[in-house]
Amino acid sequence: MAGWFSQSSKSAQSVPPVAVPFEIACGCGNTITGERSASHQFIPCVQCGQKVFVLPANVYPPVATTKTLSKAQPVSSQNSGDDPELNEALMASTAGEAPIVKGAKAIGRKVKPPPVPITLPQDAAPPEPSAVEKLIASWGKRLHQLKSSWRIWHSIVSATALVLVLTGLVLWRQSAIASAKLRVDVATEAGIKALKEGNFPEANRQLTDAVTALNLLGIQTDTSRMVRQYAAEARAAANLVEIPFEEGLPDLRGPQFSRELKDSVRRNYAGKWLIFDSYAERDRSEPETNGWRFDLPLQVAGRKTIVLLNPDRMRSSFPSGDESQRMIVAGQIQEIEVPADRPELRIRLRGDTFSLWAHEEVLQTLGLDSIDPDLKKETAEILERQMAAMGFKSTGQTPPGADQAGENNSGKKASSP
């Protein structure tokens, strides 16, 4: 071993280096050529830029077994088969050169080996499937058939259900319309009869049903608007204030006035309605609200009672400018105030519940008519003007069935101050 290394060093010193060429095939098909150096190299391909690894030149001297290897060459070639690259590598090693690496054997590039096709002889019969495979195939066919038939039946059932639903909706709509038409006539007649008899809760219920039916039918005629006006008056009459303010409100000068006032308003007056006949004037205390005030002939604990209203609709029915105008109005109480800087009892109404009054016979049932002929005539003129402002033709216009409603004023009810 030591002699081999000494022989190697002597040969390297005595024998000048010989240029050893190389030729390497890149993966892209280009051939890279050059001379080997004392160390390895990474030479880029001029065509694809991929770096190819090049072994260094063989620094070892030729061995003495070269002839023996050359004699044994037929054996090695016989063992190696017909691989030309392996033969070339063996020949290069015997000649003292590093082997030439080509194609997929170049370092730095991975090449997937081509698939090896497997072919059967043409005359060979296909393999016989096993019993399990036959069973799986038969069940697969059955499931496919069931899936196809299920889709067909699902489509048929869905279409049938849709037709039934649409037909049911049409029939329900027709039935609802027919029932609504009948309910309009029956409920209107019963409501007006109860209204004139003084049974205001029943009148409110019947006329509310009639208005609901009219809304379902979408009817907007003079008769339907008259029914809605009767319903508004019945709602106000059924929810009138029953306890006078002199009795329901606490002593306005007591020490616990603030808390007691809130409790009394919530218990006796919140949500109740007022029907009053008074002169409308602009509320100068709150000019930014564009509200109106009505003075009532009522004193509560030495305070003047006024009603405040900021209507949401029918503003044109109020007087213009600084004029005052007599009006008969209904509205729902929102709150009651007792200001400290004014000797007033202020009753504020909800603007969305404001309604002009229209029917004199309902006022008579409520006991708000006058026995004075001149005042009664003036009241009729006011109602006529208010009906015209609401778009009604005359006070004689009545909804269907109203002419059959009996009149009974024996159940008169005290309404508002």
C-alpha positions as CSV (number, residue, x, y, z in Angstrom):
1,M,0.0,0.0,0.0
2,A,2.9,2.4,0.9
3,G,4.7,1.4,-2.3
4,W,1.5,2.2,-4.3
5,F,1.3,5.7,-2.9
6,S,5.0,6.3,-3.4
7,Q,4.7,5.1,-7.0
8,S,1.8,7.4,-7.4
9,S,3.7,10.4,-6.1
10,K,6.7,9.7,-8.3
11,S,4.6,9.3,-11.4
12,A,2.8,12.5,-10.7
13,Q,6.1,14.4,-10.3
14,S,7.8,12.9,-13.3
15,V,4.9,12.7,-15.7
16,P,3.5,16.1,-16.9
17,P,-0.3,16.4,-16.8
18,V,-2.1,15.4,-19.9
19,A,-5.1,17.2,-21.1
20,V,-8.1,15.0,-20.7
21,P,-11.2,16.0,-22.8
22,F,-14.7,15.3,-21.7
23,E,-18.0,15.2,-23.5
24,I,-21.2,15.2,-21.5
25,A,-24.8,15.2,-22.8
26,C,-27.1,17.7,-21.0
27,G,-30.7,16.7,-20.3
28,C,-31.9,19.2,-22.9
29,G,-30.0,17.3,-25.6
30,N,-27.0,19.7,-25.9
31,T,-23.5,18.3,-25.7
32,I,-21.1,20.0,-23.4
33,T,-17.4,19.5,-24.2
34,G,-14.1,20.7,-22.6
35,E,-11.1,19.6,-20.7
36,R,-11.0,18.2,-17.2
37,S,-9.2,20.2,-14.5
38,A,-7.5,19.1,-11.3
39,S,-10.7,19.7,-9.4
40,H,-14.4,19.1,-10.2
41,Q,-16.4,21.7,-12.2
42,F,-19.9,22.9,-12.6
43,I,-20.3,24.0,-16.2
44,P,-23.6,25.6,-17.3
45,C,-25.2,24.5,-20.5
46,V,-25.3,27.2,-23.1
47,Q,-28.7,26.1,-24.3
48,C,-30.8,25.7,-21.1
49,G,-28.5,27.1,-18.4
50,Q,-28.5,23.9,-16.3
51,K,-25.2,23.3,-14.5
52,V,-23.6,20.0,-15.3
53,F,-21.1,18.4,-12.9
54,V,-17.7,17.4,-14.4
55,L,-15.4,15.0,-12.6
56,P,-11.7,16.1,-12.2
57,A,-8.9,14.5,-14.1
58,N,-7.5,11.2,-12.8
59,V,-4.5,12.0,-10.6
60,Y,-3.6,8.4,-10.2
61,P,-1.0,6.7,-12.5
62,P,-2.0,3.7,-14.6
63,V,-1.8,0.4,-12.7
64,A,0.1,-2.7,-13.8
65,T,-3.1,-4.7,-14.3
66,T,-4.1,-2.9,-17.4
67,K,-3.3,-5.8,-19.6
68,T,-5.0,-8.2,-17.3
69,L,-8.1,-6.1,-17.4
70,S,-7.9,-5.8,-21.2
71,K,-7.6,-9.6,-21.4
72,A,-10.7,-9.8,-19.2
73,Q,-12.5,-7.3,-21.2
74,P,-14.6,-9.9,-23.1
75,V,-15.7,-11.3,-19.8
76,S,-16.7,-7.9,-18.4
77,S,-18.4,-6.9,-21.6
78,Q,-20.2,-10.2,-21.6
79,N,-21.3,-9.6,-18.0
80,S,-22.3,-6.1,-18.7
81,G,-24.5,-6.9,-21.6
82,D,-25.2,-4.5,-24.4
83,D,-25.0,-1.3,-22.3
84,P,-22.7,1.1,-24.3
85,E,-22.4,3.6,-21.6
86,L,-21.1,1.0,-19.1
87,N,-18.6,-0.2,-21.6
88,E,-17.4,3.3,-22.3
89,A,-17.0,3.9,-18.6
90,L,-14.9,0.7,-18.2
91,M,-12.8,1.6,-21.1
92,A,-12.2,5.1,-19.7
93,S,-11.2,3.7,-16.3
94,T,-8.6,1.4,-17.9
95,A,-7.2,4.3,-19.9
96,G,-6.7,6.4,-16.8
97,E,-9.6,8.8,-17.6
98,A,-12.6,9.6,-15.6
99,P,-15.8,8.1,-17.0
100,I,-18.1,10.3,-19.1
101,V,-21.5,10.7,-17.6
102,K,-24.3,11.3,-20.1
103,G,-28.1,11.9,-20.1
104,A,-29.9,11.2,-16.9
105,K,-26.8,10.3,-15.0
106,A,-25.7,14.0,-15.0
107,I,-25.7,15.4,-11.4
108,G,-28.2,18.2,-10.7
109,R,-31.1,17.0,-12.9
110,K,-33.8,14.4,-12.1
111,V,-35.4,12.6,-14.9
112,K,-38.4,10.4,-14.3
113,P,-38.0,7.0,-15.9
114,P,-40.4,6.2,-18.6
115,P,-43.3,3.9,-17.7
116,V,-43.0,0.3,-18.8
117,P,-46.1,-0.8,-20.7
118,I,-47.5,-4.2,-19.8
119,T,-49.2,-5.9,-22.7
120,L,-51.0,-9.1,-22.8
121,P,-51.0,-11.5,-25.7
122,Q,-53.7,-10.8,-28.2
123,D,-55.0,-14.3,-28.0
124,A,-55.1,-14.4,-24.1
125,A,-58.6,-14.4,-22.6
126,P,-59.6,-11.8,-20.0
127,P,-59.4,-13.0,-16.4
128,E,-62.6,-14.4,-14.9
129,P,-64.1,-12.1,-12.2
130,S,-64.5,-13.6,-8.8
131,A,-67.9,-14.1,-7.1
132,V,-67.4,-11.0,-4.9
133,E,-66.6,-8.8,-8.0
134,K,-69.7,-10.1,-9.7
135,L,-71.8,-9.3,-6.7
136,I,-70.4,-5.8,-6.4
137,A,-71.0,-5.2,-10.1
138,S,-74.6,-6.4,-9.9
139,W,-75.3,-4.2,-6.9
140,G,-73.7,-1.2,-8.6
141,K,-76.1,-1.6,-11.6
142,R,-79.1,-1.8,-9.3
143,L,-78.1,1.3,-7.3
144,H,-77.6,3.2,-10.6
145,Q,-81.1,2.1,-11.7
146,L,-82.6,3.1,-8.4
147,K,-80.8,6.5,-8.4
148,S,-82.1,7.2,-11.9
149,S,-85.7,6.2,-11.0
150,W,-85.5,8.2,-7.8
151,R,-84.6,11.4,-9.7
152,I,-87.6,10.9,-12.0
153,W,-90.0,10.3,-9.1
154,H,-88.5,13.2,-7.2
155,S,-89.1,15.6,-10.1
156,I,-92.7,14.3,-10.5
157,V,-93.4,14.7,-6.8
158,S,-91.9,18.2,-6.6
159,A,-93.8,19.4,-9.6
160,T,-97.0,17.9,-8.2
161,A,-96.5,19.6,-4.8
162,L,-95.7,22.9,-6.4
163,V,-99.0,22.7,-8.5
164,L,-100.9,21.8,-5.4
165,V,-99.4,24.7,-3.4
166,L,-100.2,27.2,-6.1
167,T,-103.7,25.9,-6.5
168,G,-104.2,26.1,-2.7
169,L,-103.0,29.7,-2.6
170,V,-105.3,30.7,-5.4
171,L,-108.3,29.0,-3.8
172,W,-107.4,30.5,-0.4
173,R,-107.1,33.9,-1.9
174,Q,-110.5,33.6,-3.7
175,S,-112.1,32.3,-0.5
176,A,-110.5,35.1,1.6
177,I,-111.7,37.7,-0.9
178,A,-115.2,36.3,-0.9
179,S,-115.2,36.1,2.9
180,A,-113.8,39.7,3.1
181,K,-116.6,41.0,0.8
182,L,-119.2,39.4,3.0
183,R,-117.5,40.6,6.2
184,V,-117.4,44.2,5.0
185,D,-121.2,44.4,4.7
186,V,-122.0,42.5,7.8
187,A,-119.4,44.2,10.0
188,T,-120.2,47.7,8.8
189,E,-123.9,47.3,9.4
190,A,-123.4,45.8,12.9
191,G,-120.7,48.5,13.8
192,I,-122.9,51.5,12.8
193,K,-125.8,50.0,14.6
194,A,-123.8,49.5,17.8
195,L,-122.3,53.0,17.3
196,K,-125.7,54.7,17.2
197,E,-126.9,52.6,20.1
198,G,-124.0,53.8,22.3
199,N,-122.3,50.4,22.4
200,F,-118.9,51.8,21.5
201,P,-116.7,48.8,22.3
202,E,-118.8,46.6,20.0
203,A,-118.9,49.3,17.3
204,N,-115.1,49.6,17.6
205,R,-114.7,45.8,17.1
206,Q,-117.1,45.4,14.2
207,L,-115.8,48.5,12.3
208,T,-112.2,47.5,12.8
209,D,-113.0,44.1,11.2
210,A,-114.6,45.9,8.3
211,V,-111.5,48.1,7.8
212,T,-109.3,45.0,7.9
213,A,-111.4,43.4,5.2
214,L,-111.3,46.6,3.1
215,N,-107.5,46.6,3.4
216,L,-107.4,43.0,2.3
217,L,-109.5,43.8,-0.8
218,G,-107.5,46.9,-1.5
219,I,-110.7,49.0,-2.0
220,Q,-110.3,52.8,-2.0
221,T,-113.6,54.4,-2.7
222,D,-115.8,57.0,-1.1
223,T,-117.8,54.3,0.7
224,S,-114.7,52.6,2.0
225,R,-113.3,55.9,3.3
226,M,-116.6,56.6,5.0
227,V,-116.3,53.2,6.8
228,R,-112.8,54.1,7.9
229,Q,-114.1,57.4,9.3
230,Y,-116.8,55.6,11.3
231,A,-114.1,53.2,12.6
232,A,-111.9,56.1,13.7
233,E,-114.8,57.7,15.5
234,A,-115.8,54.4,17.1
235,R,-112.2,53.9,18.3
236,A,-112.2,57.3,19.9
237,A,-115.6,56.8,21.5
238,A,-114.7,53.4,22.9
239,N,-111.6,54.7,24.6
240,L,-112.7,58.1,25.9
241,V,-111.5,59.6,29.1
242,E,-113.9,58.4,31.8
243,I,-112.5,60.1,34.9
244,P,-112.7,63.9,35.0
245,F,-109.4,65.7,35.3
246,E,-110.5,67.4,38.5
247,E,-110.9,63.9,40.1
248,G,-108.1,61.9,38.4
249,L,-105.3,64.3,38.9
250,P,-103.6,64.9,42.3
251,D,-103.4,68.2,44.1
252,L,-101.3,70.2,41.7
253,R,-99.8,72.1,44.6
254,G,-98.8,69.2,46.8
255,P,-95.2,68.4,47.8
256,Q,-95.3,65.0,46.0
257,F,-96.9,66.4,42.9
258,S,-94.4,65.3,40.3
259,R,-94.4,61.6,41.2
260,E,-98.2,61.4,41.9
261,L,-98.9,63.2,38.6
262,K,-97.0,60.6,36.6
263,D,-98.7,57.7,38.4
264,S,-102.1,59.3,37.9
265,V,-101.6,60.0,34.2
266,R,-100.3,56.5,33.6
267,R,-103.2,54.9,35.5
268,N,-106.2,57.0,34.3
269,Y,-105.3,58.9,31.1
270,A,-102.4,57.3,29.2
271,G,-103.7,56.0,25.9
272,K,-107.2,57.5,26.4
273,W,-108.9,59.6,23.8
274,L,-110.4,63.1,23.8
275,I,-113.2,64.5,21.6
276,F,-113.5,68.2,22.0
277,D,-115.1,71.2,20.2
278,S,-112.8,74.2,20.4
279,Y,-111.0,76.9,18.5
280,A,-107.6,76.0,17.0
281,E,-104.8,78.5,17.4
282,R,-101.1,78.3,16.7
283,D,-99.0,77.3,19.7
284,R,-96.7,80.3,20.2
285,S,-94.8,78.7,23.0
286,E,-93.1,76.2,20.7
287,P,-93.0,77.9,17.3
288,E,-90.5,75.4,15.9
289,T,-92.9,72.5,16.2
290,N,-95.6,74.1,14.1
291,G,-98.2,72.9,16.6
292,W,-101.7,73.9,17.5
293,R,-103.5,74.6,20.8
294,F,-107.1,74.3,21.8
295,D,-108.5,76.1,24.9
296,L,-111.0,74.0,26.9
297,P,-113.6,75.5,29.2
298,L,-112.1,73.6,32.1
299,Q,-110.3,74.7,35.3
300,V,-108.2,72.1,37.2
301,A,-106.8,73.4,40.5
302,G,-107.0,77.0,39.2
303,R,-105.2,76.1,36.0
304,K,-106.5,76.7,32.5
305,T,-106.7,73.5,30.5
306,I,-105.3,73.5,26.9
307,V,-104.8,70.8,24.4
308,L,-101.6,70.7,22.3
309,L,-101.4,68.9,18.9
310,N,-98.8,68.6,16.2
311,P,-100.7,66.7,13.5
312,D,-99.0,64.3,11.1
313,R,-101.5,64.9,8.3
314,M,-104.3,67.1,7.1
315,R,-102.5,70.3,8.0
316,S,-104.4,72.2,5.3
317,S,-107.6,71.8,7.4
318,F,-106.2,74.1,10.0
319,P,-106.5,77.9,9.8
320,S,-103.8,79.9,8.1
321,G,-101.8,82.8,9.6
322,D,-102.8,84.0,13.0
323,E,-106.5,83.3,12.6
324,S,-108.4,80.9,14.8
325,Q,-111.0,78.4,13.7
326,R,-113.6,76.3,15.4
327,M,-112.9,72.6,15.0
328,I,-114.3,69.3,16.3
329,V,-111.3,67.0,16.8
330,A,-110.4,63.6,18.3
331,G,-107.0,62.4,19.4
332,Q,-105.2,60.1,21.8
333,I,-103.5,61.5,24.9
334,Q,-99.8,61.2,24.9
335,E,-98.8,63.1,28.1
336,I,-100.1,65.7,30.5
337,E,-97.8,68.5,31.6
338,V,-98.0,71.1,34.4
339,P,-95.4,73.8,33.6
340,A,-94.0,75.7,36.5
341,D,-93.9,79.1,34.7
342,R,-97.5,79.0,33.4
343,P,-100.9,78.5,35.2
344,E,-101.8,75.8,32.7
345,L,-102.6,72.2,32.5
346,R,-101.2,71.1,29.1
347,I,-102.7,67.9,27.5
348,R,-100.5,66.8,24.5
349,L,-102.1,64.5,21.9
350,R,-100.4,62.0,19.6
351,G,-100.1,63.6,16.1
352,D,-100.6,60.3,14.3
353,T,-104.0,59.7,16.0
354,F,-105.4,63.1,15.1
355,S,-108.7,63.0,13.3
356,L,-111.4,65.4,12.3
357,W,-114.9,64.6,13.3
358,A,-117.6,63.9,10.7
359,H,-120.9,62.5,11.9
360,E,-123.3,64.5,14.0
361,E,-125.3,61.4,15.0
362,V,-122.3,60.0,16.8
363,L,-121.9,63.3,18.7
364,Q,-125.5,63.0,19.7
365,T,-125.0,59.5,20.9
366,L,-122.0,60.7,23.0
367,G,-124.2,63.5,24.4
368,L,-122.1,66.3,22.9
369,D,-124.9,67.8,20.8
370,S,-126.4,71.2,21.7
371,I,-130.1,72.0,22.2
372,D,-129.5,75.6,21.0
373,P,-130.8,75.7,17.4
374,D,-128.2,78.3,16.3
375,L,-125.3,76.4,17.9
376,K,-126.6,73.1,16.5
377,K,-126.8,74.7,13.0
378,E,-123.2,76.0,13.4
379,T,-122.1,72.6,14.5
380,A,-123.6,71.0,11.4
381,E,-121.9,73.5,9.2
382,I,-118.5,72.8,10.9
383,L,-119.0,69.0,10.3
384,E,-120.0,69.7,6.7
385,R,-116.8,71.7,6.2
386,Q,-114.6,69.1,7.9
387,M,-116.2,66.3,5.7
388,A,-115.4,68.3,2.6
389,A,-111.8,68.7,3.9
390,M,-111.6,64.9,4.2
391,G,-113.1,64.4,0.7
392,F,-116.6,63.3,1.6
393,K,-119.5,64.7,-0.4
394,S,-122.0,65.3,2.3
395,T,-123.1,64.3,5.8
396,G,-125.9,62.3,4.2
397,Q,-123.4,59.9,2.7
398,T,-123.5,56.6,4.6
399,P,-121.7,53.3,4.1
400,P,-123.6,50.1,3.0
401,G,-126.1,48.9,5.6
402,A,-126.1,52.1,7.5
403,D,-129.7,52.9,6.6
404,Q,-130.8,49.7,8.3
405,A,-129.0,50.6,11.6
406,G,-131.4,51.6,14.3
407,E,-130.9,54.7,16.3
408,N,-131.1,54.6,20.1
409,N,-129.8,57.6,22.0
410,S,-130.8,56.3,25.4
411,G,-127.3,55.0,26.0
412,K,-125.6,58.4,25.8
413,K,-122.1,58.6,27.4
414,A,-120.3,61.6,28.8
415,S,-117.2,61.9,26.7
416,S,-114.7,64.7,27.3
417,P,-114.5,68.0,28.9
